[in-house]
Amino acid sequence: MSDNPEQQNMNAEGESGVEENVGSAELGEQNQGGDEQSQLRETLQKLAQAETLIMHQKDEVLRVQAEMQNLRRRTEQDVEKAHKFGQERLSTELLAVMDNLERALQVSMDREDEAVKSLLQGVELTLKSFVDCFRKFGIEQIDPLGEPFDPQLHQAMAMQENPDVEPNTVTAVMQKGYTLHGRVIRPAMVMVSRAPTVSIDEKV
């Protein structure tokens, strides 16, 4: 061991400086660790916010896609209805022509007369062309003779007692009805049967 006082002072100062450097380094590491934790918390918070925003935007995209699908479906249905029922007014007007052709064939005349026979053949061909044209465009005839009365397809003009058929049976067709792609554009005008009225004497 050196007995030199100056040497001892230098050693003491050196040791003190080393301790101060060690303390400063430890404090710096603690500060750096605190900064890293703060940055990590901030990053995690931003990540959570970003995930929430993404989920919200994803929901918005799904909602818009659903609305677009519904709009496309409605548009397709509207276009389909326009194609199906756009000619409804014209079809209704042509029904009068069909009625007149059918009435012409029902008129009593000398069917053996060559001129009359040629006329009737022309009317029959014209009527057949109308029927084929109607069928092509989805127009179907309602001729319910002998069928049960259906208020959705038939319009009862009168009721008549008829013991030979079941009640509410169509016994006569005064005017045929028509549907356009299944939708009634003119109901059939019909006569409907009803049960015979039971008199007081019959009850006794």
Secondary structure, 3 states (H helix, E strand, C coil): CCCCHHHHHHHHHHHHHHHHHHHHHHHHHHHHHHHHHHHHHHHHHHHHHHHHHHHHHHHHHHHHHHHHHHHHHHHHHHHHHHHHHCCHHHHHHHHHHHHHHHHHHHCCCCCCCHHHHHHHHHHHHHHHHHHHHHHHCCEEEECCCCCECCCCCEEEEEEEECCCCCCCEEEEEEECEEEECCEEEECEEEEEEECCCCCHHHHC
